[in-house]
Amino acid sequence: MKPGEELMPKDANGDFILETVDLCSTWAAMEKCKDAGLTKSIGVSNFNHKQLEMILNKPGLKYKPVCNQVECHPYLNQSKLLEFCKSKDIVLVAYSALGSQKNPAWVERDSPSLLEEPVLNAIAKKHNRSPGQVALRFQLQRGVVVLVKSFNQKRIKENFEVFNFELTPEDMKAIEGLNRNFRYFKLPFAVGHPHYPFSEEY
């Protein structure tokens, strides 16, 4: 986005005003923040493997990204990006790990509801758990860090109760089979931007 007072600036036609910033220059500035003690570690979000490679191959790189935070759930399991990140010792952090609410500002109304997925519900019933707990446990067993948001006290408590059960290899395979490369957050306003990350397979 164009820098300024507005968080999401728009032009007279209502289109977002985008800005092209060199990612490597931005990374160098973040490295300076780490050197200055302003942050413990630095990472990226929504980077595809080519963008990660661009940072990793930056001349004079001091610190590589600790993590890459991306949309990741059983309908978009990011298996190739996960393997790439593991090979570079970068932690994959999942947002929207339980799918997403159908907020029309961000998500299409006809988007599938992950927590209503029959396979997740069947596995949840077998383990006497909720579909959400199964979706979170799936990520943990793959070595993915999960970010979960809820405003409901019962669900917040439930989200923590994922460390005392384990999915079987058959469960994991069944959940992996749910992948359909479906994104809840496609960021359509940025499709024409040269750094739009979702044009790549991973």
N, C-alpha and C positions, 0 to 999 in steps of 0.2 A: 504494500500500500504506500501511497505517497505520504511522506512524513509530515506531521503537523499536529494541530490540536485535535482534529477529528480522528476517532479510532478507525472508522471505515469511511473514508472520504468518497463522495460521489460527485460526478459532473452534472451539468444541467439536464442531461438525458436520464439521470438516475443510474448511470453505470459507474462501477467502482473505478477509482483512479489508481492505477497500478504503477509501480516503480521498479526499474531493473537495477538491482544492486549486485555487485560482484560477490559471489558467495565466499570465495577465498579471502577477499579483503575483510569481509564480515568475520570470518573465522579468525583471522589474524588479530582483529580487535578483541574478540572474545578471549583469545590466548593472553592478551595483555591484561584483561580483567582477572584471569586466574593468577598471573604473575603478581598482580597488585594485591592479591589476597581477597578480592571481592567475591570470589566464588570458589567452592571446593573442587568442582569439576564442571566440564562443559560438554554438551551434547547437541543433537539436532532433532528435528521433528519433520515428518512427512518427506524424508529423503529417500529417493530410490537408489539402487546400487551404483548407478553411474555418478550420481551426485556425491555419494559417499566416497567413491574412488577418487573423485576430483579433489576432495579435501585430503584424503589419505596420501595422495600423490603431490600435494602442494609443496613447492620448493620451500625449504626452511620450516617445515611443520614441526611444532614443538609438542603439541598435545593432540592426540587423535580423539575423535568423539567417543565419550564413554557410553552413550546410548543413542538410540534412534527411536523416537516415540511416533508410532503409526497406528492407524486404525487396524485392529486385529481381533477377529472372532471366528467362530466356526464357519461362517459364510464367506469369510475372507481370511484364510488362515496364514497367509504370508509365508508359506513354507520355504520358498526360494530365497526371499529376503532374510528370513530367519537363519537359514544355513549360511548365507553370505555374511551376515553380521557375526555369527558364531565364529566363522573362519577368520574374522578380523578382530575378535575379542571385543565386539561391541554388543552391549545389552539391548535386546529388543524390548521396548516398553509398549504395552497395548493400551490404547484408549478405545472406548466403545466396545469393551470386551463382552458386554451383554447385549450388543446391538445398540439401538438408539430409539428414543422416543420420537414420534413422528412430528417433529417441529417443522412446520412448513417453510420456515426461514432457511432451514438447512437440509432437511430430508424430504424426499418425495413421499406423498401420502400413501402410495401403493407399495411402499417398501415392506418386505416380509418381516414378521415379528419373530426374532430369533428365539425368544423364550417360549413360543408356541410350537417350536419345531418338534415333531413327533419322536424323532430319534433321541433328542436330548431328554425329552420327557420320559421315554421308556427307560433310558439309562438312569435317570434320576429316581424313578420308581424302584428300580432294582437295588439302588444303594440307599433308599429311603432319604433322598436329598431333593433339593429343588433344582430345576433346570439351570438356574443361574449359578448355583454352586458347582454343578457339573461343568458348565462352560468355563468357570474360573479355574477349576482343578485341571482341566484339559490344558490350559495355558501354563500353569505352574509346572506340570509334568514335562512340558516341552522346553522349560527353561526360560519362559517369557515372564517378565514382570507385568503385573496388571494394575491399572488405575480404574477404580470403580467409584461411581458417584451415586448417591441416593439421598433422598430427603426423608425416607421412611425408616424409623428407628428399628423396626423388626428386620427389614432388609439389610440395614447396615450391620446389624449383629450377625445375620445370616451370611453375609459376605466374608466375615472373618472365620467362619466355621468351615474352612476348606482344607485344613491341615491334618485332620484326623480320619481321612479315608483316602483310598487310592483307586483310580480307574484301572481296569485291566487292559492288557494290550489289545484285546478285542474291542473294548469300549473306545480306546484311543483311535483305532483304525476306523471304527464306525463314524466317529466325530470328524476325523480327517476327511472322510468321504462326503461330508456335507459341504465342502468348499465349492463355491460357485463364483469366486472372484467378484463378489457383490460388495460394493461400497455404499455405505449410508451417506458418507460425506464426500461428494465428488468435487466440491469447490468449483462450480461451473463459472463463477465470475472470473476465475483465473485461468481458464482453459487456454487463452491465447498468449499467456505470459511465457517468456522463454524458459523460465525455471519451473513451469507446471510439472509436478513430479509424477502424475499418474498416467502419462502416455507410455511409459515403459512397462514391460510385463511385471517387473519387480524392482 
